[in-house]
Amino acid sequence: MSTPSGDQPATEPAPSGEPGGDGRAGYESVESLLLGPRTWTRSEVAHLAGVGTEHAARIWRALGFPAVADEDPAFTDADVEALRAGERLIHAGVITAESETMMARALAHHLSRLAEWQVHTLASQITAEGGDRAEESVLTLLPELELLQRHVWRRHLAAHAARTLPREDKPEGGGEDTRSSQAKGAGAFPVLRRAVGFTDMVGYTRMTRGLDGPELARMIDRFEELTTSVIAEGRGRVVKTIGDEVLFVADTADDAAGIALEIASRTEADPALPRLRTGLAHGAVLNRFGDVYGSTVNTAARLTALARPGTTLVDTELAAELAHLADYTLKALRPVSVRGYKRLRPVLLRPAVERRG
C-alpha cells in the first residue's frame, strides 16, 4: 500500500526484549501464522485488490501502520483480501469511499488497544517458550481468542440493533419508540436524542503521585469495574474510558439519572475508591463510529468539572425530563460562566428517597 512520495519509510522496531533483532525469528514465525508470508510490495497489493495506490495508502495510514519502502515485500494475501472486502462494502452501499478511511481509523483505534492487551497478557508465555513453542501457543490460543471476540462482537451487534432499528410492533398508544428516537440524519451518521454522562475520580492527579504501578492499576480496575457494571445494569452504554473518567450514554434521562446516583451510592460504600462526581446532559448527539459528539457531550463534561465530590449535576433539559418523576429531587443552582458557556445553568440531582437496594 503506497504512501505519498514525500513519506519516509519507517523501520518497524524490534519486539521488546529483542534488541538488534535477536530472537526475531520467533516474532516473524508468529506474524506469519497470523497473517501469512510477506509477499507483495505496496504497489502490487493495490493492483491485486483492484484499488488505486493512493487509496490503499490512505487505508494503510488510517490503520496506524508505518510507511514501507517501495521495493519492500511487506504485505500478505490477507492484506489483499482486506482491501477487497472494503471495496465490496462500498459497492454494496454499506459505506462510501470517503467513510472507508474513517471506518479504518475507528477499527484501528479499538482493535489496536485490544491487540496490545492480548499480547501483553500472553507475552510472558510466548517469549519464554520461543521458536516452535511460540507457534504452538499461537495455534492453540488464536482460535479461542477469535471465538470469544466474535461472540462478544455479535452480542453487541444484537444489543445495538435492538436499540437502534425500528420495531415492527409500535409501542401501545402510538408513542415514540425511544430505541430509535432519531432527530435529523447527518449523512450516514445518526443524530439521536440521548442522555450523556461523564463520571470522574476527584483528586486523581494528586492520588497518582502517591501510588506505585500495581496500586494505581488496582484502583483503575476497581473504578472501571464499578462504573461499567452500574452503567450496564442501568441500560446505558460505555462509550470510552479516559484515564480517571468514563463517558457513557443512555436512551432516557431517567436511565442516566439512575446510573449516576447508583454510581455515587456504591462509591460511598467502597473504601478502595476516591469520591466520584458526574455530569449529565440531554439533547442531540452525533453518533459516529462508536463515539459521540456535539454540544450535549460538551455540556456534560463542563458539568462534571463543576460538580462537587459525590454529587451529580445535570443540565436544564435533562432536569425537565425528570421533573415529573417522583424518584428525584432537583435544585437549580446559580448560573456559572465556563469555557464555551457564558451562563451554564447547573441543576443538582439527588434521590427523592433512600436508593432502592
Buried (B, 14 or more C-beta within 10 A) or exposed (E): BBBEEEEEEEEEEBBEEBEEEEBEEBBBBBBBBEEBEBBBBBBBBBBBBEBEBEBBBBBBBBBEBBBBBEEEBBBBBEBBEBBBEBBEBBEEEEBBEEBBBBBBBBBBBEEEEEEEEBEEEBEEEBBEBBEEEBBEBBEEBBEEBEEEEEEEEEEEEEEEEEBEEEEEEEEEEEEEBBBBEBEEEBEEBBBBBBBBBBBBBBEBEEBBEEEEEEEBEEBBEBBEEBBBEBBEEBBBBBBEBEEBBBBBBBBBBBBBBBBBBBBBBBBEEEEEBBBBBBBBBBBBBBBBEBEBBBBBBBBBBBBBEBBEEBBBBBBBBBBBBBEEEEBBEBEEEEEBEBEEBEEBBBBBBEBEEEEEE
